[in-house]
Amino acid sequence: MALFLGGIAARGSVALLVEEPFGRFGAMNPTGHAAIYLDRVCAETPVSLRTCHPGELGVVISRYYKVNHYDWVAIPLIPYLYAVEDKSEIPIAVTGQMEADLRDAYRRRFLREIVPDAEGGHAPVGDWIQMVGASYDRRIYGYQVSTTPSQDAELIATYNEAHNHSHFNLLFQNCADFSRKLLNLYFPKAVHRNFLADGGITTPKQISKSFVKYARKHDELELRTFVIPQVPGDIPRSSRVNGVAESLVKSKKYLLPLVFFRPELTAGIIAAYVGNGRFEPPKDARVFRLEEVEELARENPTVPMPDPAAGSR
């Protein structure tokens, strides 16, 4: 995703990742997942951040449910997407068993302290699978803007100094809330929830909508969009991301009972979606290519981070 920065010396970027829902939970809750990619911030450990060294590709950070009581976890870009350490190890196609084996191998080598073995030494169940090999399960859309070294330094200091203890709540402290607050640290008041279309719940689709709206008003941020395809294989394909009102409007199993029992409420939900909830991923988004990310990391090496107390904006 730094691939689109095109020669902006010593600058980095922050990208909102909007990830399509998958599996049984995704069928019940089609709002998907939100994460943040930072191309000049890296993981000292999965729960501490630092400036990237030359050639490193950055980190994906997000909030997960019940990952050893941590509020956020940071995973290097390639493992986050493909559950391997090096680009050469990424499979052309993947089966469910391959996915499980790759994830568990990475967990055993790098994440065992925060994702310990289950009874008998087996891989545990849980949301940790979403942070390793995400591209095997779903397609991911990205909305990326430029950042300064001072902004990245402030982010690192803020998250390293704060108490990293879980605040997860599906309705009011979910992954989209985490991404919203992180983006607002970079760009105050840029991103907000939609009380009409989502009933006050923060959703990945809504924060992408408000983030894009903000970025288009600030040309200096140089908004870029991209898509990371789901890796081919026998794993079921992910489904489109929806907001709360959109999910109700587009699903007959929810809409028809609402029309029958609460027609006035249903009319309000439809109006909220039509008026405030519509937003689609960009059809012209560039396809993500790791080779371009690596090339830019070589051409645009990181610089020492300034003291965030000196002011960043």
Backbone bond lengths (Angstrom), bond angles and torsions (degrees), N, CA, C in turn:
res aa  C-N    CA-C-N  psi(-1)  N-CA   C-N-CA  omega(-1)  CA-C   N-CA-C  phi
1 M - - - 1.389 - - 1.495 111.90 -
2 A 1.308 117.36 -28.83 1.450 118.55 166.54 1.519 109.67 -61.36
3 L 1.332 117.12 -13.73 1.456 122.17 -179.36 1.507 112.39 -55.81
4 F 1.309 120.51 -21.91 1.449 120.71 -175.39 1.525 112.62 -98.21
5 L 1.324 117.22 4.79 1.454 118.87 -176.76 1.523 113.03 -79.02
6 G 1.317 117.07 -20.64 1.439 121.29 167.03 1.504 116.40 53.45
7 G 1.327 119.53 51.87 1.452 121.05 168.70 1.509 115.18 88.16
8 I 1.305 119.81 17.58 1.458 121.02 175.74 1.519 107.76 -79.25
9 A 1.303 117.12 103.58 1.458 121.43 -169.45 1.514 111.96 -63.91
10 A 1.316 114.34 135.39 1.458 123.16 171.49 1.523 113.42 59.77
11 R 1.335 117.59 20.43 1.451 120.83 176.21 1.518 109.32 -110.10
12 G 1.306 114.98 159.44 1.446 120.38 177.92 1.512 110.34 -122.34
13 S 1.317 115.05 -160.30 1.457 119.16 179.16 1.516 109.97 -154.49
14 V 1.328 114.08 158.97 1.458 122.22 170.55 1.524 106.34 -124.55
15 A 1.323 116.26 136.32 1.459 120.99 -179.21 1.522 109.75 -128.80
16 L 1.311 115.50 130.07 1.458 121.63 170.87 1.521 108.22 -81.95
17 L 1.320 116.97 123.70 1.456 122.37 176.64 1.522 109.42 -101.09
18 V 1.303 115.88 120.93 1.469 122.00 177.13 1.520 107.14 -108.18
19 E 1.322 116.46 114.26 1.461 122.22 -168.60 1.525 110.76 -110.70
20 E 1.316 115.66 130.82 1.462 120.15 -176.19 1.527 111.86 -65.78
21 P 1.328 117.93 149.88 1.470 121.15 177.67 1.522 111.75 -72.16
22 F 1.321 115.66 153.60 1.463 120.24 178.39 1.520 109.21 -148.37
23 G 1.296 115.99 162.39 1.457 121.69 173.92 1.514 113.92 71.71
24 R 1.324 114.70 -170.05 1.457 121.31 -175.66 1.523 112.25 -64.78
25 F 1.343 116.77 -41.81 1.464 118.94 179.47 1.525 110.66 -67.79
26 G 1.329 116.65 -36.95 1.454 120.21 178.15 1.516 112.70 -63.60
27 A 1.338 116.84 -31.56 1.459 120.18 177.43 1.527 110.97 -68.76
28 M 1.323 117.02 -34.69 1.460 120.91 178.59 1.519 112.03 -80.85
29 N 1.333 116.45 -33.29 1.464 121.55 -176.87 1.527 108.50 -129.44
30 P 1.337 117.77 88.23 1.468 120.65 -172.23 1.524 114.75 -82.80
31 T 1.327 118.08 22.26 1.468 119.49 -179.29 1.522 112.60 -80.76
32 G 1.354 118.46 -13.88 1.459 120.70 176.89 1.520 113.44 78.80
33 H 1.324 114.78 -160.24 1.463 121.81 -175.16 1.521 109.48 -131.21
34 A 1.321 117.05 149.13 1.458 122.54 176.44 1.520 109.96 -121.12
35 A 1.316 116.37 140.11 1.465 122.59 176.38 1.523 108.11 -145.62
36 I 1.312 115.95 170.97 1.467 121.73 -179.15 1.528 109.23 -124.68
37 Y 1.318 115.77 130.64 1.472 121.35 173.02 1.517 109.64 -106.72
38 L 1.336 116.28 128.72 1.459 124.12 178.56 1.515 108.32 -120.49
39 D 1.327 118.08 118.97 1.463 118.89 -172.58 1.524 114.15 -89.36
40 R 1.336 118.12 -6.53 1.463 120.60 176.58 1.526 112.11 -119.91
41 V 1.319 115.89 9.84 1.464 122.62 175.94 1.524 107.27 -119.35
42 C 1.333 117.16 133.62 1.458 121.79 -177.53 1.530 110.33 -126.51
43 A 1.316 115.78 173.05 1.464 122.10 -177.38 1.527 110.11 -98.37
44 E 1.313 116.73 117.59 1.460 120.44 169.13 1.519 109.00 -70.55
45 T 1.323 114.80 -43.20 1.464 124.60 168.50 1.523 105.59 -138.92
46 P 1.322 119.14 174.33 1.471 118.25 177.72 1.526 114.24 -62.38
47 V 1.338 117.26 -12.55 1.463 119.45 -178.75 1.525 112.19 -127.10
48 S 1.331 117.69 22.42 1.463 121.41 172.96 1.520 108.83 -147.76
49 L 1.342 115.65 148.45 1.452 121.72 -172.11 1.526 111.50 -115.47
50 R 1.322 115.98 158.30 1.463 122.77 175.87 1.524 108.39 -155.11
51 T 1.335 115.26 169.98 1.456 120.50 172.66 1.522 109.83 -68.54
52 C 1.320 116.84 141.16 1.464 120.18 178.55 1.528 111.37 -66.88
53 H 1.319 115.90 146.75 1.452 121.82 169.61 1.526 108.65 -83.17
54 P 1.345 117.57 159.67 1.461 119.72 179.54 1.527 112.10 -52.68
55 G 1.322 115.56 132.94 1.458 121.23 178.57 1.511 115.21 90.04
56 E 1.336 118.40 -14.77 1.464 120.22 178.15 1.525 110.27 -75.79
57 L 1.318 116.46 150.55 1.459 121.56 -169.33 1.515 114.31 -103.19
58 G 1.322 118.01 4.43 1.452 119.84 176.55 1.516 113.34 96.92
59 V 1.324 115.08 -167.05 1.458 121.43 -168.56 1.515 110.33 -142.33
60 V 1.339 115.85 150.67 1.463 122.03 170.86 1.522 107.54 -109.57
61 I 1.317 115.91 130.06 1.462 121.32 -175.57 1.520 109.00 -127.40
62 S 1.335 116.04 137.63 1.456 119.60 179.04 1.527 109.88 -160.22
63 R 1.316 114.62 172.51 1.467 123.02 176.55 1.520 108.77 -100.22
64 Y 1.338 115.38 137.10 1.461 121.19 -179.71 1.526 109.35 -130.74
65 Y 1.321 115.21 163.61 1.456 121.93 -178.86 1.523 110.00 -90.44
66 K 1.313 116.79 120.42 1.460 123.93 173.05 1.532 113.55 56.82
67 V 1.327 116.53 56.09 1.459 120.82 169.31 1.522 106.96 -106.75
68 N 1.329 115.04 82.27 1.460 123.45 177.63 1.531 112.82 53.73
69 H 1.334 116.32 34.48 1.470 123.58 175.18 1.531 113.27 69.75
70 Y 1.332 118.78 12.68 1.463 120.32 176.04 1.525 110.07 -85.56
71 D 1.335 115.50 146.30 1.455 120.34 178.58 1.523 111.67 -79.80
72 W 1.326 116.56 -35.13 1.460 119.98 179.15 1.525 109.78 -142.95
73 V 1.317 114.26 155.34 1.460 121.90 178.00 1.527 107.24 -135.99
74 A 1.337 116.06 140.00 1.464 122.36 -178.73 1.527 109.53 -114.41
75 I 1.320 116.28 127.60 1.468 122.47 -177.25 1.527 108.76 -125.90
76 P 1.337 118.95 133.99 1.469 120.56 175.72 1.519 111.47 -54.40
77 L 1.326 116.07 152.38 1.456 121.71 -170.52 1.527 114.01 -55.66
78 I 1.329 117.79 -54.30 1.468 119.72 -174.77 1.525 111.90 -63.20
79 P 1.330 120.38 -47.04 1.470 119.01 175.51 1.525 113.14 -61.50
80 Y 1.326 116.53 -36.47 1.457 118.31 178.88 1.524 110.79 -59.43
81 L 1.316 116.01 -43.58 1.457 119.51 -176.78 1.519 113.29 -81.04
82 Y 1.359 117.17 -36.67 1.458 119.99 -167.07 1.533 115.24 -130.62
83 A 1.324 119.03 0.62 1.473 122.89 175.91 1.526 112.58 62.11
84 V 1.321 117.67 25.76 1.464 122.56 174.59 1.526 107.57 -133.52
85 E 1.342 116.15 167.00 1.460 119.73 -177.33 1.515 113.67 -90.71
86 D 1.317 116.87 -27.28 1.453 120.86 -172.86 1.529 110.74 -128.36
87 K 1.311 115.34 146.29 1.458 121.15 -179.23 1.526 112.46 -55.42
88 S 1.327 116.99 -35.42 1.466 121.02 -177.32 1.529 112.54 -65.43
89 E 1.328 117.48 -17.84 1.462 121.78 -178.04 1.525 113.53 -91.06
90 I 1.323 117.89 -4.48 1.464 120.87 -176.77 1.524 109.79 -71.26
91 P 1.321 118.57 124.12 1.472 120.14 -179.70 1.529 111.82 -72.20
92 I 1.315 116.31 147.81 1.460 120.99 177.12 1.523 110.63 -69.37
93 A 1.325 115.84 -36.81 1.461 122.62 176.01 1.529 107.34 -140.95
94 V 1.321 116.41 157.48 1.459 119.32 -173.41 1.527 110.36 -139.13
95 T 1.317 115.43 144.17 1.460 121.70 171.95 1.522 108.94 -102.90
96 G 1.319 116.06 168.56 1.453 119.40 177.87 1.514 112.80 -59.90
97 Q 1.328 117.12 -38.98 1.461 120.70 179.62 1.526 111.06 -68.65
98 M 1.328 117.74 -40.83 1.468 120.83 176.65 1.516 110.79 -60.34
99 E 1.320 115.81 -44.15 1.465 120.72 178.96 1.525 110.70 -57.93
100 A 1.325 116.74 -48.84 1.464 120.94 -179.36 1.526 111.13 -62.03
101 D 1.324 117.01 -41.34 1.465 120.59 -179.28 1.528 111.75 -66.65
102 L 1.332 117.12 -43.25 1.467 120.76 179.35 1.523 110.58 -63.99
103 R 1.317 116.51 -43.67 1.462 119.96 179.91 1.529 111.35 -62.35
104 D 1.313 115.84 -46.35 1.456 118.15 -176.31 1.525 111.52 -68.57
105 A 1.333 116.88 -35.08 1.468 119.53 177.05 1.521 110.79 -62.94
106 Y 1.332 117.15 -42.00 1.471 119.85 178.18 1.524 110.45 -67.46
107 R 1.332 116.47 -42.40 1.467 119.94 178.61 1.520 111.47 -58.30
108 R 1.324 117.13 -45.89 1.460 120.77 -177.67 1.526 112.05 -64.23
109 R 1.311 116.92 -30.72 1.459 119.70 -177.93 1.526 113.12 -85.47
110 F 1.336 117.39 -35.93 1.464 119.32 -170.68 1.529 115.49 -124.20
111 L 1.316 119.06 -18.18 1.460 120.01 -170.14 1.517 113.81 -122.46
112 R 1.309 117.98 9.98 1.461 119.89 -172.46 1.529 112.74 -62.88
113 E 1.332 117.48 -29.12 1.467 119.38 -179.14 1.516 111.81 -69.33
114 I 1.334 117.05 -32.19 1.463 118.58 -179.82 1.529 112.09 -103.36
115 V 1.336 117.32 -17.20 1.473 121.41 175.07 1.527 107.10 -128.45
116 P 1.323 117.71 77.92 1.471 120.59 -175.60 1.527 112.61 -70.28
117 D 1.322 114.66 164.37 1.462 121.12 178.63 1.526 110.98 -60.24
118 A 1.310 114.59 149.70 1.458 120.30 168.58 1.525 108.84 -79.24
119 E 1.302 115.93 177.00 1.462 120.43 179.89 1.529 109.91 -57.64
120 G 1.322 116.04 134.57 1.449 121.04 -178.84 1.514 113.83 85.63
121 G 1.362 116.92 5.38 1.455 120.64 178.33 1.508 114.67 81.53
122 H 1.328 117.30 11.13 1.456 120.38 -178.14 1.535 110.99 -84.02
123 A 1.323 116.42 166.44 1.455 121.56 174.81 1.527 109.53 -66.58
124 P 1.316 118.62 134.69 1.462 120.40 -179.50 1.523 111.11 -77.08
125 V 1.315 116.77 159.62 1.461 121.20 169.97 1.525 107.57 -85.70
126 G 1.318 116.77 165.09 1.450 119.41 176.99 1.519 113.34 136.19
127 D 1.336 114.56 177.24 1.457 121.01 -175.59 1.523 113.78 -72.06
128 W 1.337 118.43 -7.28 1.458 119.39 -179.31 1.526 111.56 -59.13
129 I 1.332 117.78 -24.75 1.466 119.75 -179.33 1.524 111.84 -63.52
130 Q 1.348 117.76 -24.00 1.458 119.91 -179.21 1.525 112.79 -70.04
131 M 1.334 117.94 -17.48 1.461 119.93 -176.14 1.524 112.70 -103.16
132 V 1.322 117.40 8.41 1.460 122.24 176.58 1.531 108.03 -138.69
133 G 1.326 117.50 115.72 1.460 120.38 -179.96 1.510 113.83 76.63
134 A 1.333 117.10 38.15 1.465 120.49 -176.17 1.527 112.71 -61.43
135 S 1.327 118.10 -32.64 1.471 120.69 -176.15 1.517 113.57 -72.78
136 Y 1.318 117.78 -11.25 1.454 118.94 175.66 1.528 111.19 -74.77
137 D 1.330 116.20 -27.75 1.459 120.57 -174.73 1.518 114.01 -99.72
138 R 1.356 117.44 -23.09 1.454 116.47 -173.40 1.527 113.70 -158.18
139 R 1.304 113.90 159.24 1.457 121.72 171.83 1.527 108.28 -82.33
140 I 1.342 115.51 145.72 1.458 121.63 -174.98 1.524 109.21 -128.61
141 Y 1.333 116.56 131.21 1.463 122.20 174.22 1.527 109.05 -104.45
142 G 1.327 116.04 143.12 1.458 120.55 -178.81 1.513 112.56 -125.55
143 Y 1.334 115.26 141.71 1.460 123.27 176.85 1.527 106.26 -126.23
144 Q 1.320 116.69 111.99 1.455 122.03 -165.61 1.529 111.29 -122.06
145 V 1.332 115.88 137.54 1.463 121.21 175.22 1.523 109.48 -134.27
146 S 1.323 115.76 163.95 1.460 121.30 -177.76 1.520 111.65 -78.26
147 T 1.326 115.57 149.77 1.467 122.47 174.50 1.524 109.07 -130.41
148 T 1.332 115.54 163.62 1.462 121.19 176.94 1.528 109.47 -102.77
149 P 1.341 118.02 160.17 1.467 120.10 174.91 1.526 112.72 -56.00
150 S 1.324 117.45 -36.42 1.470 119.78 -180.00 1.522 111.78 -65.77
151 Q 1.320 116.62 -40.37 1.465 119.64 177.55 1.524 111.18 -64.23
152 D 1.340 116.65 -43.20 1.460 119.53 177.97 1.526 111.46 -63.10
153 A 1.342 116.69 -39.22 1.460 120.23 178.82 1.519 111.71 -63.44
154 E 1.338 115.98 -39.85 1.463 119.47 178.38 1.524 111.05 -64.49
155 L 1.326 115.69 -39.93 1.464 120.00 177.80 1.519 110.91 -61.04
156 I 1.317 117.34 -47.50 1.464 121.83 -179.63 1.528 110.75 -59.66
157 A 1.323 116.49 -48.07 1.467 120.34 -178.85 1.524 111.03 -63.22
158 T 1.312 116.82 -43.88 1.468 120.80 -177.52 1.518 111.86 -62.03
159 Y 1.326 117.44 -46.25 1.456 120.48 -175.74 1.529 112.27 -78.15
160 N 1.314 117.82 -30.94 1.463 118.80 176.48 1.521 112.46 -72.31
161 E 1.316 117.36 -31.39 1.455 121.10 -177.77 1.526 112.69 -85.13
162 A 1.320 117.70 -24.36 1.465 120.47 -178.70 1.525 110.59 -75.79
163 H 1.328 115.61 157.59 1.456 121.75 179.24 1.523 109.02 -77.88
164 N 1.313 116.85 112.92 1.469 122.15 -176.37 1.530 109.64 -86.87
165 H 1.321 115.01 76.67 1.458 121.42 179.61 1.517 108.73 -126.60
166 S 1.307 117.55 139.42 1.455 123.07 -169.14 1.525 113.27 -55.41
167 H 1.354 113.79 132.01 1.464 121.71 171.80 1.530 110.57 -119.34
168 F 1.328 117.46 14.90 1.462 119.85 -169.72 1.523 112.04 -61.11
169 N 1.333 113.25 131.61 1.455 122.34 170.73 1.521 106.20 -148.22
170 L 1.316 117.59 126.55 1.460 121.23 -171.92 1.519 112.39 -58.70
171 L 1.334 117.52 -33.61 1.455 120.28 -175.30 1.525 113.38 -89.68
172 F 1.347 117.64 -37.97 1.458 119.01 -169.59 1.525 115.11 -126.65
173 Q 1.313 118.56 -8.32 1.462 121.70 177.19 1.526 108.93 -140.53
174 N 1.303 116.50 54.98 1.454 120.60 -176.23 1.530 110.86 -94.81
175 C 1.331 116.40 -170.71 1.461 120.46 -177.29 1.529 111.74 -63.07
176 A 1.339 116.97 -35.23 1.464 119.92 179.38 1.524 111.15 -69.91
177 D 1.337 117.69 -35.68 1.468 120.37 174.41 1.522 110.87 -61.49
178 F 1.327 116.11 -42.29 1.466 119.95 178.18 1.527 110.79 -60.24
179 S 1.332 117.15 -47.37 1.460 120.95 -179.81 1.525 111.24 -64.64
180 R 1.322 116.60 -39.33 1.463 120.68 178.28 1.530 111.23 -58.75
181 K 1.332 116.35 -46.83 1.465 119.91 -177.87 1.523 111.70 -68.71
182 L 1.345 117.09 -36.06 1.458 119.09 178.36 1.535 110.61 -66.29
183 L 1.324 117.41 -44.17 1.462 120.01 178.83 1.520 111.36 -64.35
184 N 1.315 116.85 -35.21 1.463 119.77 178.26 1.520 112.54 -72.32
185 L 1.324 117.99 -19.65 1.458 120.33 171.60 1.529 109.61 -68.04
186 Y 1.326 116.62 -41.59 1.468 120.73 175.76 1.526 111.67 -69.96
187 F 1.327 115.51 -44.87 1.470 121.35 -173.14 1.535 108.53 -132.92
188 P 1.322 118.10 88.75 1.468 121.74 -172.94 1.533 113.17 -52.42
189 K 1.315 114.19 131.57 1.466 124.25 176.59 1.535 112.84 65.35
190 A 1.318 117.27 19.87 1.467 120.01 -179.32 1.517 112.35 -75.99
191 V 1.331 117.53 -34.70 1.464 121.88 -169.74 1.519 109.73 -123.23
192 H 1.321 116.69 137.47 1.461 120.43 -177.91 1.515 110.18 -146.35
193 R 1.331 115.25 161.51 1.460 121.01 175.95 1.519 109.84 -81.05
194 N 1.331 116.75 168.05 1.454 122.86 -179.60 1.527 109.05 -115.02
195 F 1.326 116.77 105.12 1.464 120.28 -176.29 1.523 112.26 -71.34
196 L 1.313 117.90 -26.46 1.456 119.99 -179.70 1.525 111.82 -80.94
197 A 1.328 116.79 -55.43 1.461 120.17 -173.52 1.520 113.11 -77.31
198 D 1.331 117.79 -24.54 1.466 120.30 -176.44 1.519 113.48 -121.40
199 G 1.322 117.58 9.80 1.454 120.79 177.59 1.514 113.48 61.38
200 G 1.319 117.91 28.09 1.463 121.48 -179.93 1.510 114.42 87.67
201 I 1.337 117.99 -9.61 1.462 121.55 177.22 1.524 108.89 -79.89
202 T 1.311 117.35 133.74 1.456 120.51 177.03 1.518 109.18 -79.90
203 T 1.331 116.50 126.77 1.461 121.02 179.86 1.529 109.75 -122.57
204 P 1.337 117.40 152.33 1.467 119.86 178.12 1.525 113.18 -56.28
205 K 1.319 117.02 -38.73 1.460 119.57 -178.47 1.519 111.46 -65.21
206 Q 1.332 117.42 -40.26 1.446 120.24 -178.98 1.526 112.24 -69.15
207 I 1.324 117.74 -41.43 1.463 117.07 -179.30 1.527 110.95 -70.54
208 S 1.334 117.75 -29.21 1.464 118.57 174.35 1.522 110.14 -67.31
209 K 1.318 116.80 -38.99 1.462 120.48 178.52 1.524 110.92 -62.32
210 S 1.311 118.14 -47.80 1.462 120.05 -177.90 1.527 111.77 -72.29
211 F 1.351 117.46 -32.08 1.457 121.15 177.42 1.527 110.78 -66.54
212 V 1.320 117.02 -44.15 1.462 121.03 178.08 1.531 110.14 -63.53
213 K 1.313 117.06 -42.60 1.466 120.91 178.88 1.527 110.71 -59.66
214 Y 1.335 116.38 -43.39 1.462 120.23 178.58 1.529 110.97 -65.20
215 A 1.329 116.92 -46.04 1.463 120.62 -176.18 1.526 111.55 -63.95
216 R 1.329 117.30 -35.29 1.463 119.87 179.85 1.522 112.93 -69.14
217 K 1.330 116.84 -18.27 1.465 120.77 175.53 1.529 112.22 -87.18
218 H 1.347 116.57 -6.82 1.459 120.86 -177.32 1.531 108.30 -129.82
219 D 1.316 115.38 90.39 1.465 120.74 -175.22 1.517 112.91 -59.15
220 E 1.342 116.43 -28.45 1.459 119.71 -177.72 1.531 112.65 -65.97
221 L 1.324 117.47 -16.59 1.466 120.58 179.08 1.524 112.37 -80.17
222 E 1.320 117.32 -17.55 1.466 122.69 174.16 1.540 112.25 53.27
223 L 1.314 115.45 64.13 1.462 120.88 -178.39 1.524 111.67 -58.39
224 R 1.331 115.68 129.23 1.470 122.88 173.25 1.526 108.51 -125.84
225 T 1.318 116.97 149.38 1.465 120.83 176.12 1.521 108.87 -125.25
226 F 1.312 116.01 151.04 1.461 121.62 -179.77 1.522 109.42 -151.85
227 V 1.311 115.63 165.91 1.454 121.11 176.33 1.520 108.29 -133.46
228 I 1.321 116.46 135.24 1.463 123.11 175.68 1.523 106.45 -105.97
229 P 1.323 118.58 107.80 1.467 120.06 -176.11 1.528 112.35 -65.90
230 Q 1.313 115.43 152.71 1.462 120.65 171.29 1.524 108.30 -70.27
231 V 1.327 116.27 134.99 1.456 121.16 -178.13 1.533 109.50 -64.03
232 P 1.326 118.40 134.37 1.463 120.49 178.95 1.531 112.04 -60.37
233 G 1.318 116.27 154.91 1.456 121.52 177.88 1.504 111.62 153.96
234 D 1.333 115.98 -167.56 1.454 119.43 -177.55 1.522 113.43 -91.62
235 I 1.317 117.30 4.46 1.465 120.88 175.81 1.526 108.54 -73.85
236 P 1.349 118.86 133.01 1.465 120.41 -179.39 1.527 112.10 -53.50
237 R 1.326 115.53 145.35 1.456 121.15 179.98 1.528 110.84 -73.85
238 S 1.321 116.02 145.13 1.456 120.71 177.61 1.528 109.91 -71.52
239 S 1.326 116.00 167.05 1.462 120.98 -178.00 1.522 110.15 -116.36
240 R 1.305 116.76 168.31 1.464 121.60 -173.83 1.527 111.68 -65.98
241 V 1.321 114.70 151.56 1.458 121.86 178.00 1.528 109.14 -81.75
242 N 1.333 116.42 134.13 1.458 121.93 176.69 1.520 110.62 -126.49
243 G 1.328 115.60 156.82 1.451 121.11 168.91 1.521 110.52 -86.45
244 V 1.332 117.02 -177.70 1.466 120.71 -175.84 1.525 111.05 -68.39
245 A 1.336 117.36 -55.90 1.465 120.06 179.94 1.529 110.55 -62.94
246 E 1.316 116.54 -38.82 1.459 121.30 179.32 1.524 110.96 -60.78
247 S 1.335 116.89 -40.15 1.458 120.74 179.17 1.522 111.15 -62.08
248 L 1.336 116.18 -40.32 1.459 120.42 -179.83 1.527 111.36 -70.33
249 V 1.327 115.76 -41.13 1.463 120.45 -176.76 1.522 111.44 -67.86
250 K 1.330 117.39 -37.77 1.461 121.22 -172.57 1.527 113.90 -93.02
251 S 1.322 117.74 -2.33 1.457 120.41 -179.44 1.529 110.03 -111.48
252 K 1.334 116.18 118.03 1.462 119.98 -179.34 1.525 112.18 -63.28
253 K 1.334 117.38 -32.51 1.470 119.14 -177.04 1.520 111.48 -67.41
254 Y 1.353 116.98 -23.69 1.456 119.98 175.28 1.528 111.94 -97.50
255 L 1.332 116.27 -40.35 1.463 120.13 -172.62 1.526 112.63 -68.11
256 L 1.330 118.12 -45.67 1.463 120.01 -175.00 1.532 112.84 -62.66
257 P 1.351 118.99 -45.69 1.470 117.45 175.80 1.523 112.83 -61.65
258 L 1.348 116.67 -36.33 1.462 119.25 178.44 1.524 111.22 -64.99
259 V 1.335 116.68 -42.76 1.461 120.11 179.07 1.524 110.43 -61.12
260 F 1.324 116.71 -38.88 1.468 120.42 -177.19 1.530 111.69 -72.75
261 F 1.324 116.33 -46.71 1.468 119.49 -173.22 1.533 113.37 -90.32
262 R 1.346 116.66 -34.23 1.470 119.43 -175.98 1.536 110.25 -135.97
263 P 1.321 117.94 69.39 1.470 119.59 -176.03 1.524 113.69 -60.98
264 E 1.335 117.83 -36.68 1.460 119.83 -179.36 1.535 110.81 -67.76
265 L 1.332 116.08 -41.12 1.452 120.14 176.61 1.528 110.49 -62.89
266 T 1.323 115.54 -41.70 1.466 120.12 -179.71 1.521 110.85 -61.18
267 A 1.313 117.24 -42.38 1.466 121.01 178.55 1.527 110.51 -60.94
268 G 1.333 116.70 -38.88 1.455 120.49 178.24 1.519 112.26 -65.95
269 I 1.333 115.82 -40.41 1.471 120.11 179.71 1.527 110.38 -64.30
270 I 1.335 115.94 -43.27 1.466 119.89 179.57 1.532 110.24 -63.67
271 A 1.321 116.37 -42.72 1.468 119.78 178.72 1.520 111.38 -63.32
272 A 1.343 116.85 -39.07 1.470 120.40 179.01 1.518 111.09 -63.94
273 Y 1.332 115.89 -41.03 1.462 119.14 179.54 1.525 111.26 -67.45
274 V 1.323 116.96 -48.03 1.469 120.70 -178.05 1.522 110.84 -63.60
275 G 1.332 116.12 -40.05 1.456 119.20 -175.77 1.512 115.24 -82.36
276 N 1.346 117.54 -30.39 1.464 119.11 -171.66 1.515 115.06 -135.25
277 G 1.321 118.78 -11.78 1.452 119.37 -169.26 1.508 117.08 -104.30
278 R 1.330 117.93 -4.16 1.459 119.55 -175.26 1.529 111.91 -84.13
279 F 1.319 114.92 127.85 1.462 121.86 176.84 1.515 107.92 -165.61
280 E 1.313 116.98 126.85 1.455 120.71 -176.24 1.521 111.04 -116.68
281 P 1.338 118.34 146.96 1.466 120.81 174.52 1.525 110.14 -59.24
282 P 1.307 117.84 148.43 1.473 120.49 -176.60 1.525 112.17 -66.60
283 K 1.330 116.32 130.20 1.464 120.37 179.22 1.528 112.10 -74.52
284 D 1.340 116.47 -21.15 1.459 120.23 -178.36 1.533 112.63 -100.75
285 A 1.325 117.36 16.95 1.466 120.20 -179.39 1.515 110.94 -62.72
286 R 1.322 116.41 138.35 1.456 120.35 177.85 1.522 110.86 -71.30
287 V 1.314 115.50 147.03 1.460 120.45 177.95 1.523 108.86 -79.90
288 F 1.293 115.68 129.65 1.459 123.63 -179.16 1.529 111.09 -61.39
289 R 1.350 115.97 135.58 1.458 121.37 176.82 1.525 109.13 -135.37
290 L 1.311 116.82 119.12 1.466 120.79 -179.46 1.524 112.10 -59.99
291 E 1.329 117.74 -33.15 1.461 120.75 -178.82 1.522 111.23 -59.16
292 E 1.315 117.62 -37.75 1.457 121.06 179.79 1.522 111.17 -71.78
293 V 1.333 116.91 -36.49 1.460 120.54 176.26 1.530 110.07 -62.40
294 E 1.319 116.13 -45.31 1.461 120.95 -179.43 1.523 111.25 -64.54
295 E 1.315 116.86 -40.30 1.460 120.55 -179.87 1.522 111.12 -63.16
296 L 1.319 117.01 -44.01 1.452 119.76 179.83 1.516 111.52 -68.08
297 A 1.328 117.20 -35.05 1.469 120.20 177.75 1.529 110.68 -62.44
298 R 1.325 117.05 -34.00 1.466 120.59 176.79 1.524 111.57 -74.80
299 E 1.332 116.75 -39.58 1.456 120.36 -175.85 1.525 113.07 -80.98
300 N 1.316 116.69 -24.67 1.457 120.90 -175.64 1.524 108.86 -124.83
301 P 1.345 118.35 69.47 1.458 120.67 -175.52 1.523 111.70 -65.22
302 T 1.302 114.56 157.18 1.451 119.95 179.46 1.520 110.55 -70.05
303 V 1.320 115.31 158.15 1.462 121.80 177.39 1.519 107.93 -120.17
304 P 1.345 118.62 159.96 1.459 119.50 178.48 1.522 111.79 -57.75
305 M 1.319 114.96 135.34 1.454 119.31 -178.98 1.528 110.67 -73.66
306 P 1.340 117.45 136.57 1.458 119.58 176.44 1.512 110.99 -76.88
307 D 1.316 115.42 168.81 1.455 121.25 177.47 1.519 108.21 -70.94
308 P 1.351 118.41 120.39 1.458 119.27 -177.64 1.523 112.90 -62.54
309 A 1.327 117.84 -21.70 1.454 120.88 179.50 1.534 111.55 -67.72
310 A 1.340 115.85 -16.71 1.458 119.61 -178.93 1.522 112.04 -76.18
311 G 1.357 116.54 -10.39 1.455 120.51 -179.92 1.506 111.34 100.60
312 S 1.311 116.20 137.15 1.450 119.76 -173.97 1.522 113.96 -120.46
313 R 1.285 118.40 -11.24 1.465 117.78 -174.37 1.517 110.49 -127.20
